[in-house]
Amino acid sequence: MIRPCITLAFAWFSICLATAETLEEMLARVNRNYQLPGMAAIAFRGDEVLEQACTGIRCQGKTDAITRDDRFHLGSLTKSMTSSLAALLIEEKRMAWDDTVEKLLGKKIPAIHKDYRTVTLRQLCEHRGGMPAHSNDSLWKELWRRSLTHDAAQNRLWYVGELLKRPPAQPVGTFVYSNSGYMAAGLMMETVTGETWDVMLQKKLLEPLGMTHTGFGPAATADAPLSQPWPHTDGNPIAPGLSADNPAALGPAGTVHASIGDLARYGQWHLRAGEKKEVPALPPASFALLHQSRHFLRGQGGYALGWNEVARPWARGNAWMHTGTNTMNYAVIWLAPQQNLGFAVVTNEGQRNAGKATDDVCAWFVKKYASGK
């Protein structure tokens, strides 16, 4: 999920900070004020980590402390990773942004509704492909049931196929934030390559970036339950298992978890935007397409490809950001290319004003590191 334009328009000047307060002290204060179990935060420029810290506990009622390498669920921050994966496949000439649903999925999914047939990969990743915003219906409930007996890729094919047989939920071209659209985009990539979305993402993006503390689904597992943070809802911990995340079929829309350091590596790759020869390799033009909305409205921002593009004075222009939550965790990342600055904040609580808490931490980073505010 996403809160497109809440933060940092004015928050940075509304917080009075003691100059002697360290990141560790500030993070502990915010975590305590909002009664969260734990948090982690990081600020970075280019190849440099400016500072990072963590605070709190992995599970309410336990004493296991959060560590710097702990993995937090990123929710919809996954969407920009899926769009980045698409860009890598496009660079390999495996597919194109204007490839249509009919072209890539027509053989797998019979009876695609006529209004979906010309929807493109790019439209799906821009949330303009006509796919529904919410799926709290019988189809979504059946997807949960199928998660007990079918793997993620099988369920993704089934679920997207059922949606594409129906008329679009709104006119194609209309912006409606849709997890289903990203599931369809992931399925298009799977059809082209013959590999599952998670295998591709691991091989083409996560491993080359050295994101060794990154994975999929709940960070904690049943065989090592307190080795990683548990998700929480209003202070109530959710034990490892199916209920600790959305169905795995949702993967391309939001099931990645990562350490705060790995998230920074990913953010730095986007900040460099192809200016260095590195793996995974994308030219600057590909990054520009990922970052720049075709439907940018002055004062309101726009949605590019997995990134919100929003104007912020402290960023000296447009910033790229996204929030993510599976309702049991919360994450946010900001990139300010004109400042060569980025920061990210994560918490293992999805309610209890988790978004406001991460806003406060981001505001602290802006006040400290954004010059020319």
KEMIMI-82873 format. One record per residue (C-alpha): residue number from 1; residue in three letters; x, y, z. Coordinates in nm, 2 decimals, padded with zeros to 4 digits. Example, Ala and Ser with C-alpha at 12.3 -4.5 7.8 and 13.67 -1.06 7.14 Angstrom:
BEGIN
<1, Ala, <01.23, -00.45, 00.78>>;
<2, Ser, <01.37, -00.11, 00.71>>;
//
This chain:
BEGIN
<1, Met, <00.00, 00.00, 00.00>>;
<2, Ile, <00.10, 00.36, -00.04>>;
<3, Arg, <00.05, 00.71, 00.10>>;
<4, Pro, <00.16, 00.91, -00.20>>;
<5, Cys, <00.22, 01.26, -00.08>>;
<6, Ile, <00.19, 01.29, 00.29>>;
<7, Thr, <00.55, 01.34, 00.40>>;
<8, Leu, <00.82, 01.60, 00.40>>;
<9, Ala, <00.64, 01.88, 00.23>>;
<10, Phe, <00.65, 02.06, 00.56>>;
<11, Ala, <00.74, 01.81, 00.82>>;
<12, Trp, <01.11, 01.89, 00.84>>;
<13, Phe, <01.06, 02.24, 00.97>>;
<14, Ser, <00.79, 02.14, 01.22>>;
<15, Ile, <01.03, 01.93, 01.44>>;
<16, Cys, <01.26, 02.10, 01.68>>;
<17, Leu, <01.57, 01.88, 01.74>>;
<18, Ala, <01.85, 01.92, 01.99>>;
<19, Thr, <02.17, 01.94, 01.79>>;
<20, Ala, <02.33, 01.68, 02.02>>;
<21, Glu, <02.07, 01.41, 01.95>>;
<22, Thr, <02.22, 01.11, 01.77>>;
<23, Leu, <02.04, 00.90, 01.52>>;
<24, Glu, <02.03, 00.62, 01.78>>;
<25, Glu, <01.87, 00.85, 02.04>>;
<26, Met, <01.62, 01.00, 01.80>>;
<27, Leu, <01.52, 00.66, 01.67>>;
<28, Ala, <01.47, 00.53, 02.02>>;
<29, Arg, <01.27, 00.84, 02.11>>;
<30, Val, <01.04, 00.80, 01.81>>;
<31, Asn, <01.00, 00.43, 01.86>>;
<32, Arg, <00.90, 00.49, 02.22>>;
<33, Asn, <00.67, 00.78, 02.15>>;
<34, Tyr, <00.47, 00.58, 01.90>>;
<35, Gln, <00.49, 00.25, 02.10>>;
<36, Leu, <00.64, 00.05, 01.82>>;
<37, Pro, <00.82, -00.28, 01.87>>;
<38, Gly, <01.13, -00.19, 01.66>>;
<39, Met, <01.27, 00.03, 01.39>>;
<40, Ala, <01.57, 00.07, 01.17>>;
<41, Ala, <01.69, 00.37, 00.96>>;
<42, Ile, <01.96, 00.46, 00.72>>;
<43, Ala, <02.08, 00.77, 00.52>>;
<44, Phe, <02.32, 00.75, 00.22>>;
<45, Arg, <02.48, 00.93, -00.07>>;
<46, Gly, <02.62, 00.77, -00.38>>;
<47, Asp, <02.83, 00.48, -00.25>>;
<48, Glu, <02.85, 00.62, 00.11>>;
<49, Val, <02.64, 00.52, 00.40>>;
<50, Leu, <02.61, 00.84, 00.61>>;
<51, Glu, <02.47, 00.67, 00.92>>;
<52, Gln, <02.24, 00.39, 01.03>>;
<53, Ala, <02.08, 00.27, 01.35>>;
<54, Cys, <01.82, 00.03, 01.49>>;
<55, Thr, <01.62, 00.02, 01.81>>;
<56, Gly, <01.36, -00.19, 01.98>>;
<57, Ile, <01.27, -00.56, 01.99>>;
<58, Arg, <01.18, -00.83, 01.73>>;
<59, Cys, <00.87, -00.94, 01.91>>;
<60, Gln, <00.64, -00.77, 02.16>>;
<61, Gly, <00.67, -00.95, 02.49>>;
<62, Lys, <01.01, -01.09, 02.42>>;
<63, Thr, <01.36, -00.94, 02.47>>;
<64, Asp, <01.54, -01.02, 02.15>>;
<65, Ala, <01.68, -00.69, 02.02>>;
<66, Ile, <01.66, -00.56, 01.67>>;
<67, Thr, <02.01, -00.58, 01.50>>;
<68, Arg, <02.14, -00.39, 01.19>>;
<69, Asp, <02.12, -00.70, 00.98>>;
<70, Asp, <01.76, -00.78, 01.07>>;
<71, Arg, <01.52, -00.81, 00.78>>;
<72, Phe, <01.20, -00.60, 00.76>>;
<73, His, <00.91, -00.65, 00.53>>;
<74, Leu, <00.91, -00.38, 00.25>>;
<75, Gly, <00.56, -00.42, 00.12>>;
<76, Ser, <00.51, -00.21, -00.19>>;
<77, Leu, <00.87, -00.10, -00.21>>;
<78, Thr, <00.88, -00.42, -00.40>>;
<79, Lys, <00.70, -00.26, -00.69>>;
<80, Ser, <01.00, -00.06, -00.80>>;
<81, Met, <01.21, -00.37, -00.79>>;
<82, Thr, <00.96, -00.55, -01.02>>;
<83, Ser, <00.97, -00.25, -01.26>>;
<84, Ser, <01.35, -00.25, -01.24>>;
<85, Leu, <01.35, -00.62, -01.33>>;
<86, Ala, <01.13, -00.55, -01.63>>;
<87, Ala, <01.38, -00.28, -01.74>>;
<88, Leu, <01.66, -00.54, -01.71>>;
<89, Leu, <01.47, -00.78, -01.93>>;
<90, Ile, <01.39, -00.51, -02.18>>;
<91, Glu, <01.76, -00.42, -02.19>>;
<92, Glu, <01.82, -00.79, -02.28>>;
<93, Lys, <01.56, -00.75, -02.56>>;
<94, Arg, <01.34, -01.02, -02.40>>;
<95, Met, <01.04, -00.79, -02.39>>;
<96, Ala, <00.93, -00.42, -02.44>>;
<97, Trp, <00.74, -00.17, -02.23>>;
<98, Asp, <00.47, -00.16, -02.50>>;
<99, Asp, <00.42, -00.53, -02.51>>;
<100, Thr, <00.05, -00.60, -02.46>>;
<101, Val, <-00.14, -00.84, -02.24>>;
<102, Glu, <-00.27, -01.02, -02.55>>;
<103, Lys, <00.08, -01.06, -02.69>>;
<104, Leu, <00.24, -01.21, -02.38>>;
<105, Leu, <-00.04, -01.38, -02.20>>;
<106, Gly, <-00.29, -01.46, -02.48>>;
<107, Lys, <-00.17, -01.82, -02.51>>;
<108, Lys, <-00.17, -01.89, -02.13>>;
<109, Ile, <-00.50, -01.72, -02.06>>;
<110, Pro, <-00.80, -01.79, -02.29>>;
<111, Ala, <-01.08, -01.54, -02.32>>;
<112, Ile, <-00.90, -01.23, -02.21>>;
<113, His, <-01.16, -00.95, -02.20>>;
<114, Lys, <-01.13, -00.73, -02.51>>;
<115, Asp, <-01.06, -00.42, -02.31>>;
<116, Tyr, <-00.76, -00.57, -02.15>>;
<117, Arg, <-00.60, -00.71, -02.47>>;
<118, Thr, <-00.41, -00.39, -02.56>>;
<119, Val, <-00.31, -00.30, -02.21>>;
<120, Thr, <00.07, -00.27, -02.20>>;
<121, Leu, <00.34, -00.37, -01.95>>;
<122, Arg, <00.41, -00.01, -01.89>>;
<123, Gln, <00.05, 00.08, -01.82>>;
<124, Leu, <00.03, -00.20, -01.56>>;
<125, Cys, <00.35, -00.07, -01.39>>;
<126, Glu, <00.20, 00.28, -01.39>>;
<127, His, <-00.13, 00.16, -01.23>>;
<128, Arg, <-00.31, 00.26, -01.55>>;
<129, Gly, <-00.40, -00.08, -01.68>>;
<130, Gly, <-00.76, -00.10, -01.56>>;
<131, Met, <-00.69, -00.36, -01.29>>;
<132, Pro, <-00.89, -00.34, -00.97>>;
<133, Ala, <-00.76, -00.15, -00.67>>;
<134, His, <-00.88, -00.39, -00.40>>;
<135, Ser, <-00.97, -00.76, -00.42>>;
<136, Asn, <-01.14, -00.83, -00.09>>;
<137, Asp, <-01.39, -01.04, -00.28>>;
<138, Ser, <-01.45, -01.42, -00.33>>;
<139, Leu, <-01.16, -01.43, -00.57>>;
<140, Trp, <-00.92, -01.29, -00.32>>;
<141, Lys, <-01.05, -01.53, -00.05>>;
<142, Glu, <-01.00, -01.82, -00.29>>;
<143, Leu, <-00.64, -01.71, -00.35>>;
<144, Trp, <-00.58, -01.74, 00.03>>;
<145, Arg, <-00.73, -02.09, 00.02>>;
<146, Arg, <-00.52, -02.19, -00.28>>;
<147, Ser, <-00.21, -02.08, -00.10>>;
<148, Leu, <-00.23, -02.39, 00.11>>;
<149, Thr, <-00.21, -02.63, -00.19>>;
<150, His, <-00.06, -02.44, -00.48>>;
<151, Asp, <00.27, -02.26, -00.53>>;
<152, Ala, <00.30, -01.88, -00.58>>;
<153, Ala, <00.35, -01.89, -00.96>>;
<154, Gln, <00.05, -02.12, -01.01>>;
<155, Asn, <-00.17, -01.90, -00.80>>;
<156, Arg, <-00.05, -01.59, -00.98>>;
<157, Leu, <-00.14, -01.74, -01.32>>;
<158, Trp, <-00.48, -01.84, -01.19>>;
<159, Tyr, <-00.56, -01.51, -01.01>>;
<160, Val, <-00.45, -01.28, -01.29>>;
<161, Gly, <-00.63, -01.51, -01.54>>;
<162, Glu, <-00.96, -01.48, -01.36>>;
<163, Leu, <-00.92, -01.10, -01.34>>;
<164, Leu, <-00.84, -01.06, -01.71>>;
<165, Lys, <-01.15, -01.25, -01.81>>;
<166, Arg, <-01.36, -00.98, -01.64>>;
<167, Pro, <-01.41, -00.62, -01.77>>;
<168, Pro, <-01.16, -00.37, -01.64>>;
<169, Ala, <-01.25, -00.22, -01.31>>;
<170, Gln, <-01.21, 00.13, -01.45>>;
<171, Pro, <-01.13, 00.28, -01.79>>;
<172, Val, <-00.78, 00.18, -01.91>>;
<173, Gly, <-00.55, 00.48, -01.87>>;
<174, Thr, <-00.71, 00.59, -01.54>>;
<175, Phe, <-00.47, 00.59, -01.24>>;
<176, Val, <-00.59, 00.34, -00.98>>;
<177, Tyr, <-00.33, 00.20, -00.75>>;
<178, Ser, <-00.34, -00.18, -00.81>>;
<179, Asn, <-00.15, -00.47, -00.66>>;
<180, Ser, <-00.32, -00.69, -00.92>>;
<181, Gly, <-00.16, -00.49, -01.20>>;
<182, Tyr, <00.18, -00.57, -01.07>>;
<183, Met, <00.09, -00.93, -01.04>>;
<184, Ala, <00.00, -00.93, -01.41>>;
<185, Ala, <00.33, -00.75, -01.49>>;
<186, Gly, <00.52, -01.02, -01.30>>;
<187, Leu, <00.32, -01.29, -01.49>>;
<188, Met, <00.42, -01.13, -01.82>>;
<189, Met, <00.79, -01.16, -01.72>>;
<190, Glu, <00.75, -01.52, -01.61>>;
<191, Thr, <00.59, -01.60, -01.95>>;
<192, Val, <00.87, -01.45, -02.14>>;
<193, Thr, <01.15, -01.61, -01.95>>;
<194, Gly, <01.01, -01.94, -01.82>>;
<195, Glu, <01.14, -01.85, -01.47>>;
<196, Thr, <00.95, -01.74, -01.17>>;
<197, Trp, <00.95, -01.38, -01.06>>;
<198, Asp, <01.13, -01.44, -00.74>>;
<199, Val, <01.41, -01.65, -00.91>>;
<200, Met, <01.46, -01.37, -01.17>>;
<201, Leu, <01.46, -01.10, -00.91>>;
<202, Gln, <01.72, -01.29, -00.70>>;
<203, Lys, <01.94, -01.36, -01.00>>;
<204, Lys, <01.92, -01.04, -01.19>>;
<205, Leu, <01.89, -00.78, -00.92>>;
<206, Leu, <01.94, -00.89, -00.56>>;
<207, Glu, <02.26, -01.10, -00.61>>;
<208, Pro, <02.44, -00.85, -00.84>>;
<209, Leu, <02.37, -00.57, -00.59>>;
<210, Gly, <02.51, -00.78, -00.30>>;
<211, Met, <02.17, -00.78, -00.12>>;
<212, Thr, <02.25, -01.09, 00.09>>;
<213, His, <02.01, -01.01, 00.36>>;
<214, Thr, <01.70, -01.00, 00.14>>;
<215, Gly, <01.43, -01.25, 00.07>>;
<216, Phe, <01.06, -01.31, 00.02>>;
<217, Gly, <00.76, -01.33, 00.25>>;
<218, Pro, <00.78, -01.31, 00.63>>;
<219, Ala, <01.13, -01.25, 00.76>>;
<220, Ala, <01.08, -01.48, 01.06>>;
<221, Thr, <01.03, -01.86, 01.00>>;
<222, Ala, <00.88, -02.13, 01.20>>;
<223, Asp, <01.20, -02.32, 01.24>>;
<224, Ala, <01.38, -02.01, 01.38>>;
<225, Pro, <01.10, -01.79, 01.50>>;
<226, Leu, <01.29, -01.53, 01.69>>;
<227, Ser, <01.58, -01.50, 01.46>>;
<228, Gln, <01.41, -01.21, 01.27>>;
<229, Pro, <01.15, -00.94, 01.35>>;
<230, Trp, <00.79, -01.05, 01.37>>;
<231, Pro, <00.52, -00.84, 01.22>>;
<232, His, <00.27, -00.66, 01.45>>;
<233, Thr, <-00.08, -00.51, 01.43>>;
<234, Asp, <-00.15, -00.26, 01.70>>;
<235, Gly, <00.12, -00.41, 01.92>>;
<236, Asn, <00.00, -00.77, 01.87>>;
<237, Pro, <00.27, -00.99, 01.72>>;
<238, Ile, <00.19, -01.22, 01.43>>;
<239, Ala, <00.36, -01.56, 01.45>>;
<240, Pro, <00.56, -01.69, 01.15>>;
<241, Gly, <00.33, -01.86, 00.89>>;
<242, Leu, <00.08, -01.78, 00.62>>;
<243, Ser, <-00.10, -01.52, 00.82>>;
<244, Ala, <00.23, -01.32, 00.86>>;
<245, Asp, <00.21, -01.19, 00.50>>;
<246, Asn, <-00.01, -01.16, 00.20>>;
<247, Pro, <-00.04, -01.46, -00.03>>;
<248, Ala, <00.29, -01.53, -00.20>>;
<249, Ala, <00.12, -01.49, -00.54>>;
<250, Leu, <00.12, -01.12, -00.47>>;
<251, Gly, <00.50, -01.12, -00.48>>;
<252, Pro, <00.57, -00.87, -00.77>>;
<253, Ala, <00.34, -00.62, -00.59>>;
<254, Gly, <00.49, -00.65, -00.24>>;
<255, Thr, <00.65, -00.95, -00.06>>;
<256, Val, <01.02, -00.86, -00.04>>;
<257, His, <01.19, -00.83, 00.29>>;
<258, Ala, <01.54, -00.68, 00.34>>;
<259, Ser, <01.78, -00.54, 00.59>>;
<260, Ile, <01.81, -00.17, 00.61>>;
<261, Gly, <02.16, -00.19, 00.46>>;
<262, Asp, <02.04, -00.39, 00.17>>;
<263, Leu, <01.76, -00.14, 00.11>>;
<264, Ala, <02.02, 00.13, 00.10>>;
<265, Arg, <02.22, -00.06, -00.16>>;
<266, Tyr, <01.92, -00.08, -00.38>>;
<267, Gly, <01.85, 00.29, -00.33>>;
<268, Gln, <02.21, 00.38, -00.41>>;
<269, Trp, <02.18, 00.19, -00.74>>;
<270, His, <01.88, 00.40, -00.84>>;
<271, Leu, <02.06, 00.72, -00.72>>;
<272, Arg, <02.35, 00.65, -00.95>>;
<273, Ala, <02.10, 00.59, -01.23>>;
<274, Gly, <02.34, 00.42, -01.47>>;
<275, Glu, <02.62, 00.68, -01.43>>;
<276, Lys, <02.87, 00.40, -01.34>>;
<277, Lys, <02.94, 00.08, -01.52>>;
<278, Glu, <02.81, -00.18, -01.28>>;
<279, Val, <02.60, -00.50, -01.26>>;
<280, Pro, <02.31, -00.50, -01.29>>;
<281, Ala, <02.36, -00.28, -01.59>>;
<282, Leu, <02.10, -00.03, -01.70>>;
<283, Pro, <02.17, 00.28, -01.91>>;
<284, Pro, <02.07, 00.63, -01.78>>;
<285, Ala, <01.78, 00.64, -02.02>>;
<286, Ser, <01.63, 00.33, -01.86>>;
<287, Phe, <01.65, 00.48, -01.52>>;
<288, Ala, <01.50, 00.81, -01.64>>;
<289, Leu, <01.20, 00.61, -01.77>>;
<290, Leu, <01.17, 00.43, -01.43>>;
<291, His, <01.18, 00.75, -01.24>>;
<292, Gln, <00.98, 01.00, -01.45>>;
<293, Ser, <00.60, 01.00, -01.45>>;
<294, Arg, <00.43, 01.05, -01.79>>;
<295, His, <00.13, 01.20, -01.60>>;
<296, Phe, <00.30, 01.45, -01.36>>;
<297, Leu, <00.07, 01.71, -01.22>>;
<298, Arg, <00.22, 02.03, -01.08>>;
<299, Gly, <00.17, 02.03, -00.70>>;
<300, Gln, <00.04, 01.68, -00.70>>;
<301, Gly, <00.32, 01.46, -00.83>>;
<302, Gly, <00.29, 01.16, -01.04>>;
<303, Tyr, <00.35, 00.78, -01.05>>;
<304, Ala, <00.63, 00.66, -01.27>>;
<305, Leu, <00.73, 00.29, -01.27>>;
<306, Gly, <00.73, 00.18, -00.90>>;
<307, Trp, <00.82, 00.53, -00.78>>;
<308, Asn, <00.61, 00.83, -00.68>>;
<309, Glu, <00.77, 01.14, -00.83>>;
<310, Val, <00.70, 01.44, -00.61>>;
<311, Ala, <00.83, 01.79, -00.59>>;
<312, Arg, <01.00, 01.89, -00.26>>;
<313, Pro, <01.19, 02.21, -00.18>>;
<314, Trp, <01.44, 02.03, 00.03>>;
<315, Ala, <01.52, 01.80, -00.26>>;
<316, Arg, <01.59, 02.10, -00.49>>;
<317, Gly, <01.34, 01.95, -00.74>>;
<318, Asn, <01.16, 01.62, -00.78>>;
<319, Ala, <01.22, 01.33, -00.54>>;
<320, Trp, <01.14, 00.97, -00.58>>;
<321, Met, <00.97, 00.78, -00.30>>;
<322, His, <00.75, 00.50, -00.20>>;
<323, Thr, <00.59, 00.36, 00.11>>;
<324, Gly, <00.51, -00.01, 00.17>>;
<325, Thr, <00.29, -00.20, 00.41>>;
<326, Asn, <00.12, -00.54, 00.43>>;
<327, Thr, <-00.07, -00.39, 00.73>>;
<328, Met, <00.17, -00.56, 00.97>>;
<329, Asn, <00.49, -00.38, 00.88>>;
<330, Tyr, <00.58, -00.04, 00.74>>;
<331, Ala, <00.86, 00.09, 00.52>>;
<332, Val, <00.95, 00.41, 00.34>>;
<333, Ile, <01.23, 00.52, 00.11>>;
<334, Trp, <01.31, 00.86, -00.03>>;
<335, Leu, <01.57, 00.95, -00.30>>;
<336, Ala, <01.66, 01.31, -00.39>>;
<337, Pro, <01.87, 01.29, -00.70>>;
<338, Gln, <01.96, 01.67, -00.70>>;
<339, Gln, <02.10, 01.62, -00.35>>;
<340, Asn, <02.25, 01.28, -00.43>>;
<341, Leu, <02.08, 01.19, -00.10>>;
<342, Gly, <01.86, 00.90, 00.01>>;
<343, Phe, <01.72, 00.76, 00.33>>;
<344, Ala, <01.49, 00.48, 00.44>>;
<345, Val, <01.31, 00.38, 00.75>>;
<346, Val, <01.14, 00.05, 00.84>>;
<347, Thr, <00.94, -00.08, 01.14>>;
<348, Asn, <00.78, -00.42, 01.23>>;
<349, Glu, <00.45, -00.26, 01.31>>;
<350, Gly, <00.19, -00.19, 01.04>>;
<351, Gln, <-00.06, 00.02, 01.25>>;
<352, Arg, <-00.02, 00.25, 01.56>>;
<353, Asn, <00.08, 00.55, 01.35>>;
<354, Ala, <00.38, 00.36, 01.20>>;
<355, Gly, <00.36, 00.60, 00.90>>;
<356, Lys, <00.38, 00.90, 01.12>>;
<357, Ala, <00.68, 00.75, 01.30>>;
<358, Thr, <00.87, 00.69, 00.98>>;
<359, Asp, <00.78, 01.05, 00.87>>;
<360, Asp, <00.94, 01.19, 01.19>>;
<361, Val, <01.26, 01.00, 01.12>>;
<362, Cys, <01.27, 01.11, 00.75>>;
<363, Ala, <01.22, 01.47, 00.87>>;
<364, Trp, <01.52, 01.44, 01.10>>;
<365, Phe, <01.73, 01.32, 00.81>>;
<366, Val, <01.61, 01.60, 00.59>>;
<367, Lys, <01.70, 01.86, 00.85>>;
<368, Lys, <02.04, 01.71, 00.90>>;
<369, Tyr, <02.15, 01.63, 00.54>>;
<370, Ala, <01.95, 01.82, 00.29>>;
<371, Ser, <02.14, 02.14, 00.20>>;
<372, Gly, <01.97, 02.44, 00.04>>;
<373, Lys, <01.64, 02.37, 00.21>>;
//
